[in-house]
Amino acid sequence: MQKLIIVDDSELLRSRIKTLIASVNNVKLVAEASNSVEGLQLIKIHKPDILVLDIRMPGENGLDILENIKKSNKHIKVLIVTNYPNDQYKNIALKYGADYFLNKSTEFEKIPLILTKLSNEKINNVIIYN
């Protein structure tokens, strides 16, 4: 079972993501955070396989968290979810090691498919190219 953490300041979006996760085999939500400080603490405690991460939230932004965790936890697969899908954010996210970059407004329904791919990648050790 792949452990997953959600870090997003919107309680509504966390709830919607949790509903989608329930339909994904081999993925278990182990924690959720509403800000970067709490998110980093939970990542250290739970050592997730997959992280669903918002970009803009209180404290450090998601890109800072991504850069920080990828330095010491390269194995964590990261799905960036944002309402700010500009190319600058996307390029930075991919440079820092994000596996997927998703627009919450137009691509939200893709989350189960992406999580399934990330989970299968962890199980089969197969590289997925975006």
C-alpha positions in Angstrom: 0.0 0.0 0.0 1.4 3.4 -1.0 1.2 6.1 1.6 -0.1 9.5 0.5 -0.1 12.9 2.1 -2.1 16.0 0.9 -0.8 19.5 1.6 -3.3 22.1 0.5 -4.7 25.1 2.4 -8.3 24.6 1.1 -10.3 22.3 3.3 -12.8 21.9 0.5 -10.2 20.8 -2.0 -8.6 18.4 0.5 -12.0 16.8 1.1 -12.6 16.5 -2.7 -9.1 14.9 -3.2 -9.8 12.5 -0.3 -13.0 11.4 -2.0 -11.1 10.7 -5.3 -8.3 8.9 -3.4 -10.9 6.4 -2.1 -11.3 5.1 -5.6 -7.6 4.4 -6.2 -6.3 0.9 -5.4 -3.1 0.5 -3.4 -3.1 4.2 -2.2 -3.8 5.1 1.4 -4.2 8.6 2.8 -2.0 8.7 5.9 -2.2 12.5 6.7 -3.2 15.9 5.4 -2.0 19.4 6.2 -3.3 22.9 5.6 0.1 24.7 5.5 3.7 24.1 4.7 5.0 23.8 8.3 2.5 21.1 9.2 3.1 19.5 5.8 6.8 19.2 6.3 6.3 17.8 9.8 3.9 15.1 8.5 6.3 14.2 5.7 9.0 13.5 8.2 6.7 11.5 10.4 4.9 9.4 7.8 7.5 9.2 5.1 5.0 9.1 2.2 5.4 7.5 -1.2 3.2 10.1 -2.8 2.6 13.7 -2.1 -0.3 15.8 -3.4 0.9 19.4 -3.0 -0.7 22.8 -3.6 1.6 25.7 -4.7 0.1 28.8 -3.0 -0.6 28.5 0.7 0.4 30.1 4.0 4.1 29.9 5.0 6.4 28.4 2.4 4.8 27.8 -0.9 4.5 24.4 -2.4 7.5 24.9 -4.7 9.7 25.6 -1.6 8.4 22.4 0.0 9.0 20.4 -3.2 12.6 21.7 -3.5 13.2 20.9 0.2 11.9 17.4 0.2 13.4 16.3 -3.1 16.9 17.1 -1.7 16.6 14.3 0.8 13.6 12.2 -0.3 14.0 11.8 -4.1 11.8 8.7 -4.0 8.6 10.6 -3.1 6.4 11.1 -6.1 4.8 14.5 -6.2 1.6 15.7 -7.9 1.4 19.5 -7.9 -2.2 20.7 -7.9 -2.8 24.4 -8.4 -5.2 27.1 -9.4 -2.2 29.0 -10.8 -1.2 26.9 -13.8 1.2 29.3 -15.5 4.2 28.1 -17.3 6.7 29.7 -14.9 5.3 27.6 -12.0 5.1 24.5 -14.1 8.7 24.8 -15.2 10.0 25.4 -11.7 7.9 22.5 -10.4 9.3 20.1 -13.0 12.8 21.4 -12.4 12.5 20.7 -8.7 11.3 17.2 -9.3 7.5 17.2 -9.5 6.1 14.2 -11.4 2.9 15.9 -12.5 1.6 19.4 -12.6 -2.2 19.7 -12.6 -4.7 22.6 -13.0 -7.3 22.2 -10.2 -9.9 24.1 -12.2 -9.8 22.1 -15.4 -8.0 18.8 -14.7 -9.2 17.8 -11.2 -10.9 14.6 -12.4 -7.5 13.3 -13.6 -6.3 12.9 -10.0 -7.3 9.2 -9.7 -5.6 8.3 -12.9 -2.4 10.1 -12.0 -2.3 8.6 -8.5 -2.8 5.1 -10.1 0.1 5.8 -12.4 2.3 7.0 -9.6 1.4 4.1 -7.4 2.1 1.6 -10.2 5.4 3.3 -10.8 6.4 2.8 -7.2 5.3 -0.9 -7.3 6.8 -1.8 -10.7 9.8 0.6 -10.6 8.8 1.9 -14.0 9.7 5.4 -15.2 6.7 7.5 -16.4 7.4 10.3 -18.7 5.1 13.3 -18.8 
